[in-house]
Amino acid sequence: MGRKGKMKDYTINSQYLEEAMTLKVYTPEHYSPLYKYHFCIMQDGNDYFQMGRAATLSDQLHSNEEIENTIFIGIHYQDKYDRQDKYHPDGKKNGDYINFLIREVVPFLDEEFPGYHMGSGRTLAGDSLAGTLALLTAVKFPNIFGNVIMQSPYVDDHVMEVVKSANNLSPLTIYHTIGNEETDVVTTSGKRLDFLQPNHQLRDYLNRKPLSYVYHELDGDHTWGTWQKDFKRALLTIFGK
């Protein structure tokens, strides 16, 4: 069965990352420049399209008129080490990657597609480290990225510190999930970490703050098997009519 929407690749020659970055953009079936669209910007983009089934969900949810007009944008990494460099809060390319998102991706999307040109019209989505990146970028720049989908984000003291130092979380809408079996996760560096307890800390803090915050604890582990089942609910929460 063919796709209802259209997938197209765009290239940004990033001056911040000093490399050509591909944006995989999926527009819905009845896309028209006469309408405005929400932007769902997914780190781990190929994973979200392949294992998260983002295009299939877009087709289904748009056809059933369950979500607002939404364009899905996937941005991927070269390998697991490049991913660590770009997404990890301490990664050597993390600051450059955030600059790429703010100063190159957002202006490109705003020029190429009919968006809302405000934070509430842009969502950052990600799993694991990509979820951490989504959270910290939105916390620092809530007027640019107003919504976050984070599935099993990596949380440590530094992440908590950044969130707690935010002046104002109220512009944000955050969808947050963690699996109840995520107590022994093998990271890129080979370390084994408990993701569950730090995510509980983050949940407890965000629950006390004046923002739109949705949290679910899932039956599952730190894999796409868990995240894929949850992704539809995430999209309905953020983009649902």
Number of C-alpha atoms within 10 A of each C-alpha: 3 5 12 17 17 14 14 10 11 11 11 14 13 19 13 16 17 10 11 12 18 18 22 21 22 23 24 24 14 12 16 12 10 7 11 18 23 22 29 25 27 27 24 21 25 19 19 25 19 12 13 21 16 24 23 16 15 26 19 16 21 20 14 9 12 15 18 17 22 23 24 24 28 22 19 18 18 8 8 11 13 15 20 21 18 23 27 21 22 13 16 14 19 19 19 18 20 20 17 20 21 16 14 17 19 18 12 14 17 14 10 10 17 17 20 14 19 14 19 19 20 26 25 25 29 25 26 23 25 26 28 26 28 28 29 19 22 26 26 17 15 24 17 20 29 22 29 31 30 28 31 28 26 24 22 15 9 11 19 16 10 15 20 15 10 13 9 15 20 14 18 24 22 27 22 22 25 29 21 15 16 21 15 14 17 13 13 12 9 8 9 12 15 15 24 22 15 18 23 15 14 18 18 11 13 19 14 9 12 12 15 15 18 17 16 14 15 18 11 16 20 22 15 17 12 19 25 19 14 16 21 17 13 24 22 14 16 20 20 15 10
